[in-house]
Amino acid sequence: MKKKIFAGIIVVALASATLTVMLICLILGLNMNNAFDMGRFFVAMRFIEGNYVQEVERRKLIDGAISGMVDSLGDPHSIYLAPQLYSQLRAETNGSFGGIGVYMSFKNGGVQIMNVIPDGPGEHAGLLAGDEILAVDGQPVEELLPAEVALKIRGQVGTNVELLIHREGAEDTTYTLTREIIKDHTVAGAMIDARLGYIKISNFSKNTGDEFKATLAELERSGMKGFVLDMRKNPGGVITSCIEVAREIVPAGTIVSVIKRDGSKEVYTSDLAAAKFPIVVLLDKYSASAAELLAGALQDTKAALVVGETSYGKGSVQTLIPMAHEDGLKLTVAKYYTPSGKCIDGVGIVPDVEITSPAEPHQMYNLDLDADDAQLTTAEEILTHQLDSGKILFDDNSLTASLNG
């Protein structure tokens, strides 16, 4: 009998709370469906607060609800940032946070080190390209989103972070690294032979545009007539720097369109009169974001041929939204489209010539152009044919000749 009375009291209380919340929502101008949904949320929260076996803070419930909403999007690039994570991200943006000097790839819940920056904490500790990160400060990476992994690894300069590393053929090992300000040159160049140049872009930082212009000019002074643009394992970065690079090598017209949900569009363009050099772009499955944007623009305008593997497919734009309690949202708000209208997100850039990556992890800081690298060798052969034929742009006939000649 007491259970029935208790159950009846709960039903009446929940109904009353639902009606109250719905009335408030209607007063605020929400329609009946929205008011009903808000009522459901409020009632669930009140019932948990009053009846869960242990006391629970309302703030924890609301944070969990917001995080659940973002998780329900199924978008690995959208994330709820709790106060500590949001504060860390803001501090990093302001330049007061350091890192360990590695580039990471996030795929299928795993985290792999793609490249290690010379003279950084990662190199000093003995980390290698191809190492897999299993845990950060004791927390398994499968419990974290990519943004959370990155933010946990970065931190205040001078502090330590522990990484559990799996390396093929060796026992899993814990490495302790001290965070530093990482000074990274993102562009490197060299001459392959008397006519062919090679430019590697490791990622797009605020200085990449200037670095690229300087490298391009230096190689041109050395007699360069065409070049390989290597963006393998390039995770992307600052889009404005990517646009700076694109305006040096993409012919006049659209570079990329950024389109939002409501159809509004922001178009980035190039005023370059004409392509100056034939270019072959190297991509792999880890090339992402800004690297895909640049490759797509060059491919669509026939200013370059793409060799390698289908790229990662990260063609979305995120914005940081501050909230009331020093927390925030990192939310996808737009997608990138190439000049021909192709959406990069979830698809990637499909190469004109498909060749799998070398078995060994490709070191973006290693300019050993004599290494056994089928992708690079193919790029050299294509460029040599283009130069011998006297053509710069890759029209359909020249593509066929390059591939079959």
Buried (B, 14 or more C-beta within 10 A) or exposed (E): EEEEEEEEEEEEBBEEBBEEBBEBBEEEEBEEEBBBBBBBEBBEBBBEEEEEEEEEEEEEBBBBEBBEEBBEEEBBBBBBBBBEBBBBBBBBEEEEBBBBBBBBBBEEEEBBBBBBBEEBBBBBBEBBBBBBBBBBEEEEBEEBBBBBBBBBBBBEBEEEBEBBBBBEEEEEEEBEBBBBEBEBBBBBBBBBEEBBBBBBBBBBBEBBBEBBBEBBEBBBEEEBBBBBBBBBBBBBBBBEBBBBBBBBBBBEBBBBBBBEEEEEEEEBBBEBEEBBBBBBBBBBBBBBBBBBBBBBBBBBBBBBBBBBBBBBBBBBBBEEEEEEEEBBBBBBEBBBBBBEEBBBBEEBBBBBBEBEBBEEBBBBBEEEBEEEBEBBEBBBBBBBBBBEBEBBBBEEEBBEBBBEE
